[in-house]
Amino acid sequence: MSLGILYVLGIFLLIYLFSILPAKRKHRRIRAMHDAVKAGDEIVTLGGIIAEVQSRDGEEVELRINGSGTTMRVLIYAVQSIRKSAQ
């Protein structure tokens, strides 16, 4: 009886170590990247749009798409990566 409980606990431990912990780490990295987005950064959105951050207002980011001044507003969650950070 107790050996069966140990097997079940072992399986839950393995699931936690190989599934839940890495997902938490990835979520923390993404959250830190979203928190670091600031005006002047060049970012890539989830849709593949490369743009420069004009301003940030909480969860929204205003982006300048090209040199002619085309802008758009997206949620911060649409930012996939920071390509160039403003110094």
Backbone hydrogen bonds, N-H to C=O, Kabsch-Sander energy under -0.5 kcal/mol:
donor,donor_aa,acceptor,acceptor_aa,energy
5,I,1,M,-1.4
6,L,2,S,-1.9
7,Y,3,L,-1.9
8,V,4,G,-2.1
9,L,5,I,-2.7
10,G,6,L,-2.4
11,I,7,Y,-2.3
12,F,8,V,-2.3
13,L,9,L,-2.2
14,L,10,G,-2.3
15,I,11,I,-2.5
16,Y,12,F,-2.4
17,L,13,L,-2.7
18,F,14,L,-2.6
19,S,15,I,-1.7
20,I,15,I,-1.2
21,L,16,Y,-2.4
23,A,19,S,-1.3
24,K,20,I,-2.1
25,R,21,L,-2.3
26,K,22,P,-2.4
27,H,23,A,-2.3
28,R,24,K,-2.2
29,R,25,R,-2.2
30,I,26,K,-2.4
31,R,27,H,-2.4
32,A,28,R,-2.3
33,M,29,R,-2.1
34,H,30,I,-2.5
35,D,31,R,-2.3
36,A,32,A,-1.3
37,V,33,M,-0.7
37,V,34,H,-0.8
40,G,53,V,-3.0
41,D,38,K,-1.8
42,E,84,K,-3.1
43,I,41,D,-0.6
43,I,51,A,-2.9
44,V,81,S,-2.5
45,T,49,I,-2.2
46,L,78,A,-2.5
48,G,45,T,-1.8
51,A,43,I,-2.1
51,A,49,I,-0.6
52,E,64,R,-2.3
53,V,41,D,-2.9
54,Q,62,E,-3.3
55,S,62,E,-1.2
57,D,60,E,-2.9
59,E,57,D,-0.6
60,E,57,D,-1.8
61,V,74,V,-3.0
62,E,55,S,-2.6
63,L,61,V,-0.5
63,L,72,M,-3.6
64,R,52,E,-3.1
65,I,63,L,-0.6
65,I,70,T,-3.3
66,N,70,T,-0.5
69,G,66,N,-1.5
72,M,63,L,-2.0
74,V,61,V,-2.4
76,I,59,E,-3.0
78,A,75,L,-2.1
79,V,76,I,-1.6
80,Q,44,V,-2.7
80,Q,78,A,-0.6
81,S,44,V,-1.7
83,R,42,E,-2.5
83,R,81,S,-0.7
84,K,42,E,-1.7
